[in-house]
Amino acid sequence: QVQLAESGGGLVQPGGSLRLSCAASGRFDSINVMGWYRQAPGKERELVAIITSAGTTNYADSAKGRFTISRDNAKNTVTLQLNSLKPEDTAVYYCYAGNWRPSIMSNWGKGTLVTVSS
């Protein structure tokens, strides 16, 4: 079982930046895919960005050019740099560990709130 702990959320003005971090702990040999999903009020959870242990990435169209995902396999951490934030980026951001697509076997963090507002 993998435990995921997020940090780095908060309130930021439009156009600002935030850095989200997630650390994995527990009993596991390796994690294939780590990344971030988000859920805005009244909406379904959606992909933001994921990264494999080999460094292959997948970004949501809304994240391309603004967000950057990175990973440290030795430390079992994943980081999401959020730049040029918009009010529509406001959501709870969840750290993810699993395979390319979520399944019942996937692991999730508790979430960290990002609020973009002036």
Backbone as JSON, one array per atom type, in Angstrom:
{
  "sequence": "QVQLAESGGGLVQPGGSLRLSCAASGRFDSINVMGWYRQAPGKERELVAIITSAGTTNYADSAKGRFTISRDNAKNTVTLQLNSLKPEDTAVYYCYAGNWRPSIMSNWGKGTLVTVSS",
  "N": [[0.84, -1.18, 0.0], [0.47, 2.22, -0.76], [1.13, 5.32, 0.65], [0.3, 8.7, 0.25], [1.37, 12.02, 0.49], [0.53, 15.3, 0.2], [1.71, 18.67, -0.38], [1.89, 22.28, -0.41], [-0.24, 23.73, -1.51], [-2.51, 26.6, -1.71], [-3.48, 30.11, -1.54], [-3.41, 32.17, -4.35], [-2.76, 34.9, -6.56], [-4.27, 35.65, -9.77], [-2.22, 34.8, -12.54], [-0.08, 34.2, -10.98], [2.22, 31.88, -9.3], [2.61, 28.52, -8.09], [3.93, 25.76, -6.23], [3.5, 22.4, -6.07], [3.99, 19.57, -4.05], [4.55, 16.07, -3.57], [4.92, 13.25, -1.56], [5.66, 9.84, -1.47], [5.06, 7.04, 0.59], [5.43, 3.95, 2.46], [4.94, 0.41, 1.87], [6.34, -0.74, -0.92], [7.69, -1.74, -4.07], [8.28, -0.27, -6.39], [6.95, 2.57, -8.12], [4.91, 2.89, -10.84], [3.56, 5.03, -12.25], [3.28, 8.4, -11.35], [1.54, 11.35, -10.31], [-0.75, 14.1, -10.87], [-4.11, 14.91, -10.27], [-7.11, 16.88, -10.43], [-9.95, 18.4, -8.81], [-12.57, 20.45, -9.25], [-15.08, 22.52, -7.66], [-18.26, 21.05, -7.97], [-17.57, 19.67, -10.23], [-16.19, 16.84, -12.06], [-13.4, 14.76, -11.1], [-10.31, 15.38, -12.71], [-7.62, 14.76, -15.01], [-4.46, 16.29, -14.51], [-1.58, 16.21, -14.81], [0.7, 13.56, -15.46], [3.48, 11.33, -14.79], [5.78, 8.88, -15.8], [7.99, 6.36, -14.36], [10.1, 6.31, -16.05], [10.13, 8.79, -17.09], [8.32, 9.63, -19.0], [5.71, 11.8, -19.92], [2.34, 13.07, -19.48], [0.11, 15.54, -20.19], [-2.79, 17.42, -19.36], [-4.7, 19.3, -21.74], [-5.26, 21.84, -20.77], [-3.19, 22.29, -19.08], [-0.83, 22.3, -20.48], [2.1, 24.02, -21.37], [1.94, 25.71, -19.2], [2.09, 24.34, -16.77], [4.44, 22.21, -15.08], [5.6, 18.98, -14.64], [7.56, 16.96, -12.5], [9.79, 14.42, -11.28], [11.29, 12.49, -8.68], [12.7, 9.59, -8.55], [14.29, 8.2, -6.74], [13.67, 9.34, -4.31], [11.0, 8.99, -4.25], [9.16, 11.03, -4.89], [6.98, 13.5, -6.32], [6.55, 16.45, -8.19], [4.72, 19.38, -8.97], [4.88, 22.16, -10.85], [3.2, 25.09, -10.99], [2.41, 27.59, -13.13], [1.47, 30.88, -14.33], [-1.18, 31.01, -13.35], [-4.74, 30.64, -13.42], [-8.09, 31.75, -12.6], [-9.8, 29.59, -13.14], [-8.25, 27.42, -12.57], [-8.61, 26.87, -9.97], [-9.08, 24.48, -7.53], [-9.21, 21.3, -5.79], [-6.25, 19.62, -5.57], [-5.05, 16.45, -6.24], [-2.68, 14.08, -5.37], [-1.38, 11.31, -7.17], [-0.81, 7.83, -7.56], [-0.02, 5.06, -9.44], [-1.04, 3.34, -12.31], [-0.99, 4.05, -15.89], [-3.64, 4.79, -16.38], [-6.18, 5.58, -14.01], [-7.35, 3.18, -11.6], [-9.15, 0.76, -9.64], [-7.13, -0.07, -8.06], [-5.48, 2.05, -7.72], [-3.69, 4.67, -5.94], [-4.32, 7.45, -3.83], [-3.71, 10.79, -2.68], [-4.77, 12.94, 0.04], [-5.42, 15.38, -0.87], [-4.83, 18.82, -1.82], [-5.69, 22.19, -1.51], [-5.93, 24.54, -4.07], [-6.32, 27.87, -4.66], [-7.16, 30.34, -6.86], [-7.35, 33.63, -7.02], [-8.17, 37.1, -7.03]],
  "CA": [[0.0, 0.0, 0.0], [1.22, 3.47, -0.89], [0.55, 6.53, 1.25], [0.72, 9.9, -0.47], [1.19, 13.24, 1.28], [0.73, 16.5, -0.63], [1.96, 19.96, 0.26], [2.16, 23.38, -1.33], [-1.4, 24.47, -1.98], [-2.74, 27.89, -1.07], [-4.14, 31.18, -2.28], [-2.5, 32.9, -5.23], [-3.45, 35.8, -7.49], [-4.16, 35.27, -11.19], [-0.9, 35.04, -13.1], [0.94, 33.78, -10.04], [2.77, 30.53, -9.38], [2.64, 27.66, -6.91], [4.64, 24.5, -6.42], [2.91, 21.32, -5.29], [4.87, 18.42, -3.87], [3.91, 14.87, -3.04], [5.87, 12.21, -1.17], [5.08, 8.52, -1.29], [5.66, 6.19, 1.62], [4.75, 2.67, 2.62], [5.62, -0.79, 1.38], [6.22, -0.95, -2.35], [8.96, -1.89, -4.75], [8.42, 0.89, -7.26], [5.68, 3.14, -8.56], [4.97, 3.08, -12.29], [3.14, 6.37, -12.64], [2.87, 9.37, -10.31], [1.07, 12.58, -10.95], [-1.72, 14.98, -10.23], [-5.45, 15.15, -10.76], [-7.77, 17.94, -9.68], [-11.4, 18.41, -8.81], [-13.16, 21.74, -8.94], [-16.44, 22.38, -7.1], [-19.31, 20.72, -8.91], [-17.04, 19.0, -11.41], [-15.55, 15.56, -11.85], [-11.95, 14.77, -11.01], [-9.72, 15.33, -14.04], [-6.17, 14.69, -15.12], [-3.65, 17.49, -14.71], [-0.34, 15.73, -15.42], [1.28, 12.35, -14.89], [4.83, 11.04, -15.25], [6.2, 7.51, -15.51], [9.31, 6.24, -13.76], [11.07, 6.55, -17.12], [10.09, 10.2, -17.44], [7.28, 9.96, -19.98], [4.7, 12.64, -19.31], [1.07, 13.33, -20.16], [-0.5, 16.73, -19.63], [-4.08, 17.89, -19.86], [-4.52, 20.45, -22.62], [-5.31, 23.06, -19.97], [-1.94, 22.41, -18.33], [0.31, 22.4, -21.39], [2.71, 25.33, -21.48], [1.86, 26.45, -17.94], [2.45, 23.48, -15.63], [5.53, 21.28, -15.34], [5.67, 17.89, -13.67], [8.86, 16.32, -12.38], [9.75, 13.28, -10.37], [12.54, 11.97, -8.16], [12.42, 8.18, -8.28], [15.04, 7.77, -5.56], [12.99, 9.86, -3.12], [9.57, 8.71, -4.4], [8.43, 12.29, -4.84], [6.56, 14.12, -7.58], [6.34, 17.88, -8.01], [4.0, 20.06, -10.04], [5.07, 23.61, -10.87], [2.04, 25.74, -11.6], [2.69, 28.97, -13.52], [0.41, 31.6, -15.06], [-2.42, 30.44, -12.85], [-5.99, 31.29, -13.77], [-9.15, 31.4, -11.64], [-10.36, 28.26, -13.45], [-7.37, 26.4, -12.0], [-9.01, 26.64, -8.59], [-9.53, 23.1, -7.35], [-8.42, 20.46, -4.91], [-5.29, 18.86, -6.36], [-4.79, 15.17, -5.62], [-1.53, 13.3, -5.81], [-1.81, 10.02, -7.7], [0.21, 6.81, -7.8], [-0.65, 3.87, -10.01], [-0.66, 3.09, -13.69], [-1.26, 5.17, -16.81], [-5.02, 5.2, -16.11], [-6.61, 5.2, -12.65], [-8.15, 1.99, -11.43], [-9.48, 0.5, -8.24], [-5.87, -0.33, -7.36], [-4.7, 3.28, -7.64], [-3.55, 5.32, -4.65], [-4.59, 8.88, -3.89], [-3.52, 11.59, -1.51], [-5.99, 13.54, 0.59], [-5.68, 16.58, -1.65], [-4.42, 20.14, -1.34], [-6.52, 23.18, -2.18], [-5.33, 25.67, -4.77], [-7.32, 28.89, -4.93], [-6.62, 31.43, -7.67], [-8.31, 34.71, -6.88], [-7.62, 38.41, -6.69]],
  "C": [[0.88, 1.24, 0.0], [0.45, 4.58, -0.2], [1.15, 7.74, 0.55], [0.4, 11.13, 0.36], [1.53, 14.44, 0.41], [1.06, 17.71, 0.24], [2.09, 21.02, -0.82], [0.96, 24.13, -1.85], [-1.53, 25.81, -1.27], [-3.48, 28.85, -1.97], [-3.11, 31.95, -3.09], [-3.32, 33.77, -6.17], [-3.33, 35.27, -8.92], [-2.81, 35.69, -11.77], [0.24, 34.58, -12.21], [1.36, 32.33, -10.21], [2.66, 29.83, -8.03], [3.42, 26.41, -7.27], [4.03, 23.47, -5.49], [3.9, 20.16, -5.22], [4.1, 17.27, -3.26], [4.99, 13.84, -2.75], [5.13, 10.91, -0.92], [5.82, 7.75, -0.22], [4.87, 4.9, 1.72], [5.58, 1.53, 2.05], [5.34, -0.97, -0.11], [7.6, -1.06, -2.95], [9.25, -0.67, -5.62], [7.03, 1.35, -7.65], [5.79, 3.45, -10.04], [4.69, 4.53, -12.66], [2.8, 7.18, -11.39], [2.38, 10.61, -11.01], [0.02, 13.29, -10.15], [-3.04, 14.99, -11.01], [-6.03, 16.3, -9.95], [-9.27, 17.82, -9.8], [-11.89, 19.77, -8.35], [-14.57, 21.54, -8.4], [-17.47, 22.09, -8.18], [-18.86, 20.0, -10.16], [-16.41, 17.67, -11.05], [-14.03, 15.73, -11.73], [-11.36, 14.6, -12.41], [-8.2, 15.29, -13.97], [-5.57, 16.09, -15.22], [-2.36, 17.08, -15.44], [0.12, 14.48, -14.7], [2.66, 12.12, -15.5], [5.18, 9.61, -14.87], [7.58, 7.51, -14.85], [10.41, 6.48, -14.78], [11.07, 8.0, -17.6], [9.09, 10.59, -18.52], [6.16, 10.72, -19.29], [3.43, 12.71, -20.16], [0.41, 14.49, -19.44], [-1.9, 16.92, -20.2], [-3.82, 19.1, -20.76], [-4.47, 21.76, -21.84], [-4.01, 23.32, -19.23], [-0.72, 22.64, -19.23], [0.8, 23.84, -21.51], [2.69, 26.15, -20.2], [2.35, 25.64, -16.75], [3.58, 22.55, -16.05], [5.58, 20.23, -14.24], [7.08, 17.32, -13.68], [8.8, 15.28, -11.27], [11.16, 12.9, -9.94], [12.28, 10.53, -7.75], [13.11, 7.69, -7.0], [14.33, 8.19, -4.27], [11.49, 9.58, -3.15], [8.74, 9.98, -4.22], [8.06, 12.75, -6.25], [6.19, 15.56, -7.28], [5.61, 18.45, -9.22], [4.22, 21.56, -9.89], [3.94, 24.22, -11.66], [2.38, 27.2, -11.87], [1.5, 29.57, -14.26], [-0.97, 31.09, -14.65], [-3.62, 31.31, -13.18], [-7.05, 30.93, -12.73], [-9.74, 30.01, -11.9], [-9.44, 27.11, -13.03], [-7.7, 26.1, -10.55], [-9.63, 25.27, -8.45], [-8.76, 22.46, -6.2], [-7.54, 19.58, -5.8], [-4.9, 17.6, -5.59], [-3.55, 14.52, -6.21], [-1.99, 11.88, -6.15], [-0.6, 9.1, -7.86], [-0.48, 5.55, -8.31], [-0.13, 3.59, -11.39], [-1.13, 4.24, -14.58], [-2.68, 5.7, -16.63], [-5.42, 4.75, -14.72], [-7.45, 3.93, -12.67], [-8.46, 1.83, -9.96], [-8.22, 0.27, -7.42], [-5.03, 0.94, -7.18], [-4.69, 3.84, -6.22], [-3.68, 6.83, -4.81], [-4.19, 9.55, -2.58], [-4.83, 12.19, -1.06], [-6.36, 14.83, -0.14], [-5.17, 17.84, -0.99], [-5.15, 21.19, -2.17], [-5.67, 24.28, -2.79], [-6.45, 26.63, -5.12], [-6.64, 30.03, -5.68], [-7.66, 32.55, -7.69], [-7.6, 36.0, -6.55], [-8.33, 38.99, -5.48]]
}
